[in-house]
Amino acid sequence: MIEDPEEEAWMELERRQEAEGWRKRQVLRVKSFEDAFNDYLDNPGAPRTASNDEVRRHFQAGWVAGIRNEWAKERND
């Protein structure tokens, strides 16, 4: 079905706005490091052989990298 170019432009604008709204909702759900780490410790997974301090350092490195990656995505949008 061939649509009017103006109608297609409106539909594209709506899709972009929906995607942007979704991203903003995801950013609002970012937890603090402490909350995320406590959730990680409470998660029953494989037994840990490292101390909590060592696990904390490794988790923090990954958490910071993930946050920086999200910031980079926002700047590129």
GUMARLO-649686 format. One record per residue (C-alpha): y, z, x; residue in one letter. Coordinates in steps of 0.2 Angstrom, whole numbers, plus 2048, in hexadecimal, padded with zeros to 3 digits. Example, Ala and Ser with C-alpha at 12.3 -4.5 7.8 and 13.67 -1.06 7.14 Angstrom:
2
7EA82783EA/7FB824844S/
This chain:
77
800800800M/8117FB807I/81E808805E/831807806D/83780A818P/843817811E/835820809E/82A81F819E/839827822A/83A835816W/828838817M/82983982AE/837845829L/82D85081EE/81E85082AR/829855838R/83186382FQ/82086A82AE/81A86983CA/829872842E/82887F835G/81688283AW/81B88484CR/828890848K/81C89A83DR/81089B84CQ/81E8A1858V/8228AF84CL/8108B584DR/8108B7860V/80B8C9865K/8118D4872S/8078D4882F/8018E687EE/7FC8E286CD/7F28D2872A/7EA8DC880F/7E58EA875N/7DD8DD869D/7D48D6878Y/7CD8E787DL/7C88EA86BD/7BF8DA86AN/7AC8DC86CP/7A78CF878G/79D8CE888A/79C8DF892P/7AA8E189ER/7A58E58B0T/7B78E68B6A/7C38F58B4S/7D08F48A6N/7DE8F28B3D/7D68E38BAE/7D28DC8A9V/7E48DF8A4R/7EB8D68B3R/7E08C78AFH/7E48C789DF/7F78C98A1Q/7F68B98ACA/7EF8AF89EG/7FA8B6891W/80A8B289BV/8038A189FA/80089E88CG/8128A4888I/81A899895R/81088A88FN/81688D87DE/82888E884W/82687E88DA/82087587DK/82F87B873E/83B875880R/832864880N/83386286DD/
